[in-house]
């Protein structure tokens, strides 16, 4: 049988003590940086990159008419080598500048022109490409 002092001693020994909670430090944890301090983004640098990207896109849009005219002329001449080259160039330009739909359709024209006796499919793909390019050239409505 336990006497009251023994009970108290046993209860103190086996009762979990509340742990001291250490504040979370953001500078170091075990000698390593836990959460590096982030510097705010350089707005000037971001603006310059956005302007450069916009210039590339604008240049692509300006060149679409000439590229499409050359592509149509090569198709009319049935110069499939030139069609492949021009549509491949247009696909690369679209891919680099984020115009995936133009890139995909130009790539399709390129692939269609590689097959012999496939003139009708090449022309169908050209019509789709011309429509997509005309939509890309349209100015977007300003958000209100």
Secondary structure, DSSP 8 states (H G I E B T S, - for coil): ---HHHHHHHHHHHS----------SS-BTTB-SS-------HHHHHHHHHHHHHHHHHHHHHHHHHHHHHHHHHHHT-HHHHHHHHHHHHHHHHHTT-HHHHHHHHHHHHHHHSTT-HHHHHHHHHHHHHHHHHHHS------
